[in-house]
């Protein structure tokens, strides 16, 4: 193997050691199940190893790996029918539902509705919502981060969710 082409065993092992845990957390955020996430990440690494000779180690291998894990997570969710497009959009995961032009149009419209609904929230309410939904912070973490009471976080989240439900059209 030419030294400038392909991912060596030592490079692969170093990548596995440095990225496995982060990729696992990344996958858990999508599929919400540790065992499924472990399987997804292992499959992504196996796929990377199988394609090692065509991988340029000087390029962003981590980006390739992240995209592989993300796509496998979305496939898992689709195949297990455990997702609702609106819920994933609210979670910031925003997958394109299919190549069908009509679905893409509906998806873009829904994404825009969600963005507008979030933008309409009062500043503090919007900040609490974003920290919970996009940063996956727990209520206590948000309270500590913003130096407010947990009761205030609960109230703001309740207002945000009620607003989001009323603004997002049911399909």
N, C-alpha and C positions, 0 to 999 in steps of 0.2 A: 504494500500500500504506500503510495506517495505521501510523504509527511504533510503536505499541504492539503491533502484531500481526505475527507472522512474524519470521524470522531474516534480517537483512540480509546482503548479500554480504560486507561488511567483518567482521561478526560471525562469519560462517561461516569466512572465511579465517583470522581470529584463532583460532577454535576448532580448525581444522585444524592450524595451526602449533603450537598449544600441546598438542594431545591426540594427534596422529597417532602419535608414537613410543611413548607410553604404551599406547595401544590396540593397537599392533602387538605389544609385549611381552606384553600381556594375552592376545592371540589366540595367540601362539606357545606360551604356557603350556598352552593347551587342545589345539591341534592338532599341536604339536611339529614343524611344517614351516613354514619361513619364507615360502615362495612362497604356500602356501595361506593363511597368516595375512595376508599383504599383500593378497591378493585379497579376503578377508573384510572387512578394515578398509576397503578402498577401496569395496566394495559398501555398507558401513554409512554411509560419508560420502556416497556418491551418493544413497542412500535419504534421508538427512537433508536433502540439498540439494533433492531432489524434493518433500519435504514441508515445506520451509522456511516456506511461507506459513501453515501451520497450527501451527507451532511457536511457543510463547511463549518469547522469549529471556530473560524474567525468571525462568522456571522452571529446573529442573535439566536443562539440555540434555546435560551430561556424563553424567548417570545414564541418560538415554534412549539416548545413544550407547553406553555400556557394556553396557546390556541388549541392544541391537541386535547388538553384536559378539559377546556371549556366546551369544545364541540362534543366530546364524549359525555359530559354532564348533560348537555342539552338533549343529546340522543337518548340518554337514560331517562330523562324526564318525559320526553315524547313517547318513548316505547312503553314506559310504565304508566302513562296517562295520569301522572300525578301533578300536573300543572294546569294552571289557568293563566292564559295569556296576560290578563290584566294584573293578576297577582305577581307574576314575574316582572312585569313592567314596573309595578310599584316597588318591587325589590331592587330595581335598577339593573335587571339582567337583560332586558330588551333583546330577545332573540327574534330573528325574522321568521315568521311562521312557515312560509314556503316560498317557492319561486313564483307562485301564482300572483299575477299583477293585482287582482282584486283584493286578495288577502294582504298584500303589501300596502295597498292604499288604506285599507281599514286599520292596519297596524300603525301606519304613520299618523293617521287621524287620532287613534287612541293615544299614541305617544304624546302627541301635541296636546290633547285634552289633559293628560296627566301633568305635563309640564306646566300648563296654564293653571291647573287646579293647585299645584304646589306653589306657584308664584303668587297666587291670590291669598295664601295663608299669611296671617300677621307675622312679622319678623321672628319673634320668639317662638311662636308655634311652628313656623317653617324650619327653624334651626333645630328644634327638638325632633321634629319629624325626620329631617335629613340625617341627623346623627343616629337615630334608631333604625331607619330603613336602609340608608346607604352606607353607613359606617358600622352597622350591626352592633351598636352600643346598647347595653342594657340600661334600664331606667336609672339604676343607682350610679352607673358610670356617667350618664348624661347629667344627673343632678350634681355630681362631684365636679365634672368638667365645666358646667355653666354656673356653679356655685348657687344652685337653687334647691329647693326641697324636692324630695321624690314625689310628694303630693302634687307639686306644680308640674312636674314632668308628666305624671299620669293625667292631669287635667288637660295639659297642652296636647298630649297624644290623642286623648279622647276627642277633643275639638278637631284636631287635624283629620282623624279617621272619619269622623262624621261629615266633615266638609268634603273629603275625597269621595266618600260613598255618594253624597248628594250630587257631586259634579260629574262623576264618571258615569256615562250612560251605560245601562245594562244592555247587553246584546243577546 
